[in-house]
Amino acid sequence: MYYSKKLKKFKKIDHYFFSKKGGSSRGIYKSLNCGRGSKDDRKNIKKNLNFVSKKMGVKNKNLILMYQTHSNKVIELKRLDYKKKLNCDAIITKNKDVCLGVVTADCVPILFYDFIGEIVGCIHAGWKGAFSGIIENTFSKLRKINPKSQIIASIGPCIGAKSYEVDLRFYKKFVLKSKKNKKYFKNKKLGKKLFDLREYVADKLLTQNVLFDHVKFDTFQEKDNFFSYRRSIILGQKDYGRCISVIRLNYNKFENSAK
């Protein structure tokens, strides 16, 4: 498990970026696969999610995950939404009895905390979601809830710039949107570029006036610690596991420490 130094300073929240270690899954999913969309044994996924719930101090049913579709859709979680299927790629809440989670395997997990409005949230930022505005939409929605928000965020483990090879079609898509996007690409070989997804996401946080840090690991390179969609493709595997990143408001810890 890894954590953000910035977020860890706040006593009213708990958070972790989990690695792929410590779970019950086997084979290509070994061991803490939290991807309900994977083809892993359902019983193992349930055990893994139960493990995460226990670590975060919430009931199993109160570990809330999204059905991620690489969209720019954001949902504010309210109590009546706990049992709903949440089709989105970002989720925010003021509720204290739930833990929010995002699963990734090369995409960027972002955890954040508005310490003025007491709001936590997480974002699944693959290139599609980041390109289409998932980050901007998330903080726009948060500021509608609390116009005076002050946000601290952390960009978690994701595929590194040296590992993310793309073709010219991909490159041109970004440059057509803005010539400034050239800065996120480096030449690799004829017809191929390297894309810095982490820097692309980080700059979007800067435009939103969000303070943040990095939990900087390359999920593609760190094969012993993280699942990677791209690595699974290169290895010819039929599927891949997903790591989980989680955050929650934890007033009980804060109140107990004050006694």
N, C-alpha and C positions, 0 to 999 in steps of 0.2 A: 504494500500500500504506500502511496505517495500523497503528499499534501502540499498546499500552497503556503508559503511563509506569510504572505499578506493576509490570506483568509484565516490562518491559524491564530492570528492576533485577536480575533473577535471571539469572545467567550460565549456568545449567545448562539453560535452555530457550530455544527460538526460537518466535516466534509472529508472525502477521500477520493483519490484516483486509484482504483484497484488495478493491480497487475493481473496476469492470468494464473497466478499461483494460489494454492490453498483451497481448491474446489474438489468436486467429485467426478467430473467428466473425464473421459478417456480418449485415447487415440488423437485425432487431429484437434479435438476440443479440450485436451488436457490443459488446465484442470478447472479453472474458475470461469467457465463459459456461461455468460449471463444473457446470451442472445436467444430470446424466445422465437426469433425468426429463423434460427438455425435448424439443422436437421438432427441435432443432438437428441439423446434420449430425454424425454420430458421430465422424467423423475430426477435426472441429474441436474437439469436446469433449475428445477424447483428447489433442490437441495442447495445449489449454489446461491440462489436468490435468498433463501432462508439464512444462509451464512452471512450474506451482506446485511440483511435486515437485523440480525442479532448484533453484528458489529456496530450498526448505527443506532441501536436501541429503539427500534420501532417494531410494531407487529408486522407480520409477513404481508398482510393485506394493505398495509400503509406504506409499502415501498412502491412508489408510483413510477411506472415507466411509460414512455411514449411508443406509439407505433410509427416509427420514423420512416419518412418517404422522400427525404432530400428536398423538402418544400421550404417555403418561407412563412409557414403558418405557426402562430404562437397562441398558446392557451393559458389563461389564468385558471389555476385549479382552485375550485371551491368545494365545499364539503359534499355537495350533491354530485360532484363529478368523479368521486373515488372509484366507482364501479364502471364508469364509462370507458369505451375504447377511445383513447386520446390520439387521434390522427394529427400529428404535429411534429415539429422539430425544435421546439422550444417550449418550456413550461415554467411558469412562475407561481408563487403562492405566498400567502401570509399565514397559512395554517401551521400550527406548531406540532401537530401529531403525525405528520407525514414526512417521508424522505423522498426527494425527487432524484431520478436517475436517468442517465443517458448512456447508451451503449455504442461503442465504436470499435473499428478495426482498421485504422489508418485515418479516418476522418477526425476532426478536431472536437474534443469535448471542452466546453466552457462552463465553468461554475461561477456564480456571482452572488453578491449580497449587497442589498441597499440597506445600509446601516441607519439611515434616517427613517425610512418607512418600514423597517423590519420585514423585508421581502427577500426571499431567496429564489434562485432559478438555475436552470441549466439549458444549454444549447447544443444541438447536434449540428456542427458546421462542416459538412463536406463541401467540395467545390461548388456543387450545384446550389445548395442552400445559401452559402456565402455569396455566391454570384447573384442570386435572385433576391437577396435582402433579408435573410433570416436574422442577422445581427441587428440591423437597423430597425426591423419590425419589433424585435424583442424589447429594445430599450425605449422605443416609442410607446409601446403598450405599458411598460413599467412606469414611465413618466406621466402617463395619463392617470394612473392610479395614485402616484405620488410625484407631483411636479417639482418637489424640492429634493428629490432623490440624490443620494451620493453613493456611487456604486464602486465596489471593489470586485475584480474578477480574476480568474486564473485560466490560462490556456494550457490544457493538459497534453499528455503524450499523443503524438500523431505522426504521420509519415513525414520524414525529413526532406529537405530540398534536394539532397544528394541522391535520394531514393525515388523521387517522383518524376519519372520520365513520361513526357506527353508528346503528342504529335503536333504538327503545324496547324492543323484544324482547330485543335484545342487552344493553342496560342492565339490564333487569329480571332477567336471568339472573344477573348479577353481584351485584345488590343482594339477591336472594333467598338467595344463598349467605352474604352478610354485608353488613349495612348500612354497615359501614366502607368497602366498595368504592365508595361514592358519591364519595369523594374523587378517584377517577381519571377522573371524567366532568365535562364542562362542557357547558352548553347551547349549541347552535348555532342551530337554528331549530325550528319546530314539528315534533315527531316525530323529531328528530335530536339526537344528542349527539356530542361529541368525546371519544375515549378515549385516555388516556395509557398506552400499553402499556409504555413504558420505565420509568415510575415504578412501575407495577404489578409488574414484574419486579424492579426495584431493591429494593422493600420486601420481596419474598420472600427476596432474598439477605440482607437485614438480619436477618430472622427466623431465618436459618440461621447467623448470626454469621460471615458471610463478608465480608471486606474487599474493596472493589472500586472501580474507577473507570469512567469512561465514555469511549468513543470516539464522540462525540456528533454524528452526522450524521442528517439526515432523508432516508431513501432515496427517498421519494416526491418531495420537492422537488429533490433533487440529481440531476437527470436525466442529467447528463453523467458522473457518477461511480458511480451505483448502479442496479441493476435494481430494478424495483418491480412487484409483482403488481397492486396497486391502480391504478397509473398505466396499466398495459397494458390493464386493463379499461376505464378511462375513454377511452382512445385507440382502443378497438375492435380491439385486436390479438388474434390468435388464440392467442398464447403469450407467454412471457417468459423472460428469462435469469435465472440465479442467480449471485450473488457467493459467494465462498468465504472462510471464516475458518479458520485452521489453527494448531495448536500441537504441539510435540514436545519431548521430552527430548533434549538435545544434549550428552552428556558429552564427546564428542570435542572440541568447541570449548573446553569448560572445561579439559580435560586438556592440550590443546595450548597454551592461554594460560598455563598454570602452569609450563610447561617453560622 
